[in-house]
Amino acid sequence: DFQAWGCLLMQIDICIEDSKFNDALDTLNYAAEFYKNHAEFLYRRAGIYYKLGEMDLSFDTFLKAYVIDNSLCYIMFELFPELAKERDFKPFYDKL
């Protein structure tokens, strides 16, 4: 339901703000049980993978989210603004 969705997103965003990326991934893994392949979650996961140094996984996850809903890619750039300067992500940021 919408309230649970919002609570999960808020919890993930708080973990991201606090640089608790493994905690955010745990919550994302839990959310995936109920909301599989939703762009909002995938964009966050892509940013977290970037923060954890998993560049290939980050970009692959980003592309998966982008195919699902490219209008939401701004979410990742708001939460992880440094990605806008990365070679692979810059062309997508420039389209916003």
GULUMMAR-361894 format. One line per 3 residues: number of its first residue (from 1); for each residue x, y, z of N, C-alpha, C. Coordinates in Angstrom, 3 decimals, m for minus. Each point is the difference from the previous one (the first is absolute). Layout:
N
NUM> X:Y:Z:X:Y:Z:X:Y:Z ~ ...
# end
This chain:
96
1> 0.831:m1.191:0.000:m0.831:1.191:0.000:0.871:1.248:0.000 ~ m0.606:1.130:m0.290:0.745:1.236:m0.200:0.751:0.447:1.250 ~ m0.588:m0.184:1.164:0.655:0.426:1.242:1.263:m0.821:0.257
4> m0.073:m1.295:m0.198:1.183:m0.856:0.195:1.087:0.367:m0.999 ~ m0.401:0.253:m1.247:0.937:0.414:m1.052:0.743:1.253:0.437 ~ m0.742:0.998:0.458:0.596:1.262:0.432:0.929:m0.164:1.186
7> m0.399:m0.842:0.952:0.849:m0.242:1.177:1.315:m0.661:m0.391 ~ m0.050:m0.948:m0.908:1.226:m0.659:m0.454:0.920:0.993:m0.705 ~ m0.574:0.822:m0.881:0.818:0.997:m0.697:0.633:0.972:0.987
10> m0.772:0.420:0.999:0.529:0.934:0.997:1.131:m0.646:0.797 ~ m0.191:m1.243:0.399:1.035:m0.711:0.756:1.278:m0.143:m0.825 ~ m0.137:m0.332:m1.263:1.165:m0.137:m0.886:0.703:1.342:m0.149
13> m0.761:1.053:m0.222:0.596:1.331:m0.183:0.723:0.478:1.256 ~ m0.529:m0.303:1.152:0.677:0.363:1.254:1.328:m0.742:0.110 ~ m0.007:m1.283:m0.331:1.257:m0.768:0.019:1.013:0.591:m0.974
16> m0.459:0.405:m1.169:0.895:0.600:m0.990:0.576:1.307:0.548 ~ m0.852:0.850:0.556:0.461:1.278:0.565:1.030:m0.216:1.101 ~ m0.162:m1.071:0.767:0.919:m0.311:1.099:1.185:m0.858:m0.444
19> 0.131:m0.217:m1.308:1.071:m0.827:m0.577:m0.006:m1.425:0.540 ~ m1.166:m0.503:0.325:m0.158:m1.387:0.446:m0.474:m0.825:m1.196 ~ 0.909:m0.176:m0.937:m0.366:m0.595:m1.282:m0.356:m1.474:0.102
22> 0.661:m0.739:0.876:m0.353:m1.415:0.169:m1.382:m0.142:0.631 ~ m0.336:0.893:0.940:m1.345:m0.016:0.580:m1.040:0.331:m1.071 ~ 0.325:0.963:m0.864:m0.913:0.351:m1.084:m0.201:m1.185:m0.940
25> 1.087:m0.735:m0.295:m0.123:m1.184:m0.858:m0.857:m1.074:0.651 ~ 0.147:m0.180:1.302:m0.844:m0.967:0.712:m1.472:0.365:m0.155 ~ m0.306:1.269:0.149:m1.386:0.449:m0.140:m0.469:m0.150:m1.440
28> 0.871:0.292:m0.956:m0.352:m0.194:m1.405:m0.258:m1.467:m0.314 ~ 0.793:m0.881:0.571:m0.220:m1.433:m0.214:m1.346:m0.431:0.568 ~ m0.346:0.544:1.169:m1.314:m0.280:0.583:m1.104:0.544:m0.912
31> 0.169:1.235:m0.464:m1.014:0.627:m0.858:m0.184:m0.787:m1.298 ~ 1.081:m0.579:m0.510:m0.068:m0.751:m1.257:m0.915:m1.219:0.101 ~ m0.201:m0.493:1.213:m0.920:m1.123:0.188:m1.428:0.398:m0.353
34> m0.334:1.277:0.165:m1.362:0.481:m0.210:m0.124:0.883:m1.245 ~ 1.055:0.713:m0.319:m0.016:0.971:m1.100:1.149:m0.299:m0.964 ~ m0.084:m1.118:m0.661:1.072:m0.437:m0.887:0.046:0.885:m1.254
37> 1.204:0.402:m0.360:0.243:0.761:m1.225:m0.747:1.326:m0.073 ~ m0.035:0.720:1.088:m0.563:1.346:m0.010:1.138:1.002:m0.127 ~ m0.148:0.930:m0.912:1.077:0.931:m0.328:0.475:0.792:1.208
40> m0.924:0.457:0.847:0.419:0.802:1.159:1.002:m0.741:0.867 ~ m0.217:m1.277:0.205:0.922:m0.796:0.799:1.291:m0.284:m0.771 ~ m0.122:m0.280:m1.286:1.183:m0.333:m0.795:0.954:1.186:m0.137
43> m0.528:1.208:m0.158:0.884:1.171:m0.075:0.781:0.173:1.300 ~ m0.647:m0.218:1.104:0.697:0.086:1.288:1.064:m1.093:0.110 ~ m0.353:m1.200:m0.426:0.950:m1.120:0.035:1.213:0.308:m0.878
46> m0.220:0.580:m1.165:1.103:0.342:m0.898:0.956:0.991:0.671 ~ m0.545:1.005:0.667:0.832:0.976:0.692:0.783:m0.612:1.145 ~ m0.630:m0.902:0.709:0.674:m0.672:1.117:1.140:m0.868:m0.514
49> m0.250:m0.724:m1.076:1.077:m0.802:m0.573:1.183:0.891:m0.385 ~ m0.288:1.171:m0.536:1.064:0.944:m0.332:0.790:0.366:1.254 ~ m0.701:0.333:1.068:0.666:0.389:1.250:0.850:m1.138:0.558
52> m0.409:m1.232:m0.270:0.739:m1.164:0.486:1.102:m0.431:m0.970 ~ 0.192:0.769:m1.072:1.076:m0.285:m0.941:m0.324:m1.051:m1.048 ~ m1.248:m0.349:m0.132:m0.440:m1.011:m0.966:m0.500:0.700:m1.265
55> 0.937:0.555:m0.779:m0.373:0.841:m1.137:m0.804:m0.741:m1.073 ~ 0.424:m1.202:m0.368:m0.726:m0.736:m1.041:m1.409:m0.339:0.461 ~ m0.110:m0.460:1.218:m1.307:m0.340:0.568:m0.869:1.247:0.121
58> 0.610:1.110:0.360:m0.718:1.261:0.106:m0.602:0.393:m1.345 ~ 0.814:m0.031:m1.046:m0.491:0.420:m1.308:m1.025:m0.987:m0.553 ~ 0.216:m1.291:0.179:m0.975:m1.004:m0.456:m1.350:0.194:0.683
61> 0.033:0.275:1.303:m1.235:0.216:0.750:m0.679:1.291:m0.457 ~ 0.809:1.031:m0.242:m0.540:1.251:m0.515:m0.726:m0.230:m1.332 ~ 0.633:m0.731:m0.908:m0.614:m0.243:m1.303:m1.313:m0.777:0.133
64> m0.031:m0.935:0.917:m1.233:m0.761:0.236:m1.111:0.945:0.455 ~ 0.317:0.895:0.927:m0.984:0.970:0.478:m0.411:0.946:m1.125 ~ 0.964:0.422:m0.805:m0.254:0.946:m1.075:m0.974:m0.581:m1.028
67> 0.143:m1.271:m0.296:m0.910:m0.669:m0.933:m1.414:m0.064:0.584 ~ m0.091:m0.222:1.293:m1.309:m0.083:0.650:m0.691:1.361:0.031 ~ 0.738:1.046:0.411:m0.593:1.336:0.068:1.108:1.052:m0.026
70> 0.298:0.494:m1.189:1.090:0.965:m0.126:m0.358:1.371:0.578 ~ m1.270:0.275:0.217:m0.391:1.303:0.548:0.394:0.154:1.466 ~ 0.368:m1.093:0.639:0.352:0.046:1.424:1.508:0.002:0.248
73> 0.809:0.083:m1.039:1.444:m0.084:0.225:0.529:1.188:0.803 ~ m0.739:1.082:0.049:0.417:1.150:0.813:0.176:m0.384:1.465 ~ m0.736:m1.017:0.453:0.080:m0.449:1.394:1.441:m0.346:0.355
76> 0.626:m0.780:m0.862:1.370:m0.431:0.281:0.951:1.188:0.034 ~ m0.179:0.933:m0.927:0.894:1.154:m0.045:m0.235:0.961:1.167 ~ m1.210:0.031:0.539:m0.251:0.810:1.197:0.651:m0.628:1.229
79> m0.101:m1.319:0.114:0.564:m0.695:1.165:1.517:m0.172:m0.107 ~ 0.493:m0.107:m1.226:1.423:m0.242:m0.245:0.496:0.974:m1.076 ~ 0.082:1.292:0.308:0.339:1.001:m1.023:1.358:m0.212:m0.658
82> 0.915:m0.664:0.672:1.316:m0.238:m0.586:m0.069:m0.895:m1.236 ~ m1.080:m0.770:m0.143:m0.150:m0.863:m1.173:m0.162:0.798:m1.288 ~ m0.473:1.226:0.105:m0.199:0.829:m1.191:1.316:0.276:m0.725
85> 1.115:m0.136:0.704:1.312:0.261:m0.596:0.679:m1.267:m0.526 ~ m0.562:m1.146:0.329:0.600:m1.266:m0.432:m0.269:m0.231:m1.490 ~ 1.005:m0.453:m0.690:m0.044:m0.172:m1.458:m1.236:m0.764:m0.476
88> m0.301:m1.134:0.621:m1.128:m0.826:m0.449:m1.353:0.661:0.267 ~ m0.086:0.765:1.078:m1.279:0.563:0.405:m0.253:1.410:m0.558 ~ 1.062:0.703:m0.332:m0.117:1.402:m0.426:m0.977:0.207:m1.165
91> 0.034:m0.841:m1.038:m0.955:0.215:m1.111:m1.467:m0.049:0.463 ~ m0.296:m0.812:0.976:m1.377:m0.099:0.504:m0.352:1.240:0.825 ~ 0.962:0.463:0.791:m0.212:1.201:0.792:m0.212:1.210:m0.916
94> 0.771:0.074:m1.062:m0.092:1.130:m0.921:m1.370:0.077:m0.690 ~ m0.719:m1.096:m0.051:m1.341:m0.020:m0.626:m1.084:0.552:0.926 ~ 0.318:0.153:1.273:m1.028:0.471:0.948:m0.327:1.459:m0.220
# end
